[in-house]
């Protein structure tokens, strides 16, 4: 316990952490009243050393395997809350600084998504049975940041508002051709086809998502206007009046931003423009957290805006508009986490307890990353020429209001 105690004594400054070791001895760290009070139990000596060496990964794995137990009726959210308000202290520890230097040195190897490998990285997360996602997503099955007109809006209202917000920005007209990079389960593509009379070609690497999206298009009566393909975005061909990509750029890989923006530009007709919606970081370029990299989004990387705009400069792309959604994803994931816990027994029966412990850790850690960390969401409008997008933003508000008034769903 000596090594772990050395880390925790320097780490916990806000709140209190009590660790009951494998021998049943309680060790207390912190003590300030301005943070949560958490009690955990470690079941064996080896886990103490493992967590010291790589706390962000090994604490997650220990929780998943039942070697780190939450005491006194607490949830792993409470432990991660304590971590999130003390994260600066963890990063300052000499061992952790060295570990982060190592991650940065190999990030281009770890966070790559070349053709072929991208599909392998996608499927462990997105080819989970859709019935699992239906337990805790809203009825639209949107699995990206919602747009909350007010903080107390329901998740379903906010996901509908997100699609209206995106549709308004795209300035669509009937008969336009739209390319969608990253279809999810098809909600946005069918929304655009149904409410704007456009033709949509949408791609994803997940066969499960393609199947659900095609069924959705049939049920909503737009199968003649929406085409869903199992395809890497780099293999898309043709020209489109608009290109839209929601929650996809995070998956292209740290070396592929130029490739991504060049493909977006190649797909866009002269005079058209594209919308990109992506998670970003307010901090400088970094690495993907080891738990997320190993278990949730292999090959994924959340870019700093400095990396995004440097790539736009290299590819000769105009950023005609940039909007940052600072708290919207925090509110979104809070809804997901609460809905997941309300249906957790069903999820465990479907997927197993270890999987659900992984999901506990995932949802809690990303929610808190958007509350106390540097993460946020940005939306870009991109064009080849400076005047392909109107020079004021009035059209967005006007179109959004019209869609709200007619109850576009």
Secondary structure as UniProt FT lines:
FT   HELIX           2..11
FT   STRAND          16..20
FT   TURN            22..23
FT   STRAND          26..30
FT   STRAND          37..42
FT   HELIX           45..53
FT   HELIX           55..64
FT   TURN            65..66
FT   STRAND          68..70
FT   TURN            72..73
FT   HELIX           76..85
FT   HELIX           87..92
FT   HELIX           94..105
FT   HELIX           107..110
FT   TURN            115..116
FT   HELIX           117..126
FT   HELIX           130..134
FT   TURN            135..136
FT   TURN            139..140
FT   TURN            151..152
FT   HELIX           155..170
FT   TURN            174..175
FT   STRAND          177..181
FT   TURN            184..185
FT   HELIX           187..196
FT   STRAND          199..204
FT   HELIX           207..219
FT   TURN            220..221
FT   TURN            223..225
FT   STRAND          226..230
FT   HELIX           233..235
FT   STRAND          240..246
FT   HELIX           249..251
FT   TURN            254..255
FT   HELIX           257..267
FT   STRAND          268..281
FT   HELIX           290..291
FT   HELIX           292..296
FT   TURN            298..299
FT   STRAND          303..304
FT   HELIX           305..314
FT   TURN            315..316
FT   STRAND          318..325
FT   HELIX           328..342
FT   HELIX           344..351
FT   HELIX           353..371
FT   STRAND          375..383
FT   TURN            386..387
FT   HELIX           394..405
FT   TURN            406..407
//
